Amino acid sequence: MKKVLGFLLKLIAALLLIACVYLFATGKTWVFKALAYNFVDIDDNDIFIQRKIENGTSQPWPLASNYNKQKLDTNLANELIREKSVAYLVIHRDSLVYEAYWDGYSDSSLSNSFSMSKSVIGMLTGVALKEGKIKSLDQTVGEFIPDYASNSKGKLTLRNLITMSAALSWDEAYASLFSVTTEAYYGKDLKGLMDRLEVVGTPGVNYYYQGGATQLLAMVLMRATGKNLSEYASEKLWKPLGAEHTAEWTIDKEEGMEKASCCIYSNARDFAKLGALYLHLGNWNGQQLVDSTFVMESVTPAPLLDNGKPNVEYGYQWWISEVDGEKIFYCRGILGQYIVVIPSKDIIMVRLGHLRNKAEDGTLLDLPIYVRGAMKLVTQ
């Protein structure tokens, strides 16, 4: 028995050694980090390098006359606890109506946006268009990135990227150790990863959610503006919007590139300002930061097919839906991060936390509860 156990231990050790040699030889060392941390978390800024998104003069949200005097709907309260929320906030008519925090978090705590950052890339694209840094969404990637001009990526238009219709060789697989999504999150060479991507279908026809499309759009933005994403976001969003705190954006390595498809770390109050900007059609206190036409197009379903049917849920890096007949548009992240705008009610809702409630078919079960709860709060 001891000999068999000894043999098995040696076999396991040999297999582990072979696996380690393979990972080092193929440059897949990011797998070790993925294994060590197991799954993404809202506090992952501690394990990656961050670049600051500097704020300027703070413009705190005015407090509504009934600020935090309301009682949460029972369904909402239960869902917030069940999904391990760390923040829930409601803005109504540009005043803070309600906010609550859990698990040691506060109005200044940084928390991972995950894919809500894709909407920020969409917003910054609108800014670059308004400034003339980008002339049209129908420009090609090759016009901005000469290295890609002669390959399939170079022929993609910015419209293909911003509407998630680029047909890239990108597998949006969060549970796979070896997917490009996992490599983008844990790896240290986003440029190398993007270099390997190819167009494998017909762009501009089918909606297919791919973080690589956002990363490629971000690379265009950096070339068009001559700035890294954090600098541009600070100059064009965080400072004009009067963010209360400096935010962070994860980069792949020292002096590297921001992980555009995820990983802005900020707080509920400042995230809400992004929703408010789009609620007001790109205008902030009289300053037009994003063209209103671009904002409206951003929150209108792009004319694409989604599994053979007309796309009804995605615009320019923003999600679109309805709850109880009320049209909403929103940003969302993998662990139930939401910035939701309910235009007809003049409401912005932010929810941050550790878990998301999602059905097997992809239907979001938590989002309607958060939205209904917000609408009830403003009527009390």
Secondary structure, 3 states (H helix, E strand, C coil): CHHHHHHHHHHHHHHHHHHHHHHHHCCCCHHHHHHHHCCCCCCHHHCCEEEEECCCCCCCCCECCCCCCCCCCHHHHHHHHHCCEEEEEEEECCEEEEEEECCCCCCCCCEECCCHHHHHHHHHHHHHHHHCCCCCCCCEHHHHCHHHCCCHHHHCEHHHHHCCCCCECCCCCCCCCCCHHHHHHHCCCHHHHHHHCCECCCCCCECCCCHHHHHHHHHHHHHHHCCCHHHHHHHHHHCCCCCCCCEEEEECCCCCCECCCCCEEECHHHHHHHHHHHHCCCEECCEECCCHHHHHHHCCCCCCEECCEECCCECCCCEEEEECCEEEEEEEECCCEEEEEEHHHCEEEEEEECCCCECCCCCECHHHHHHHHHHHHCCC
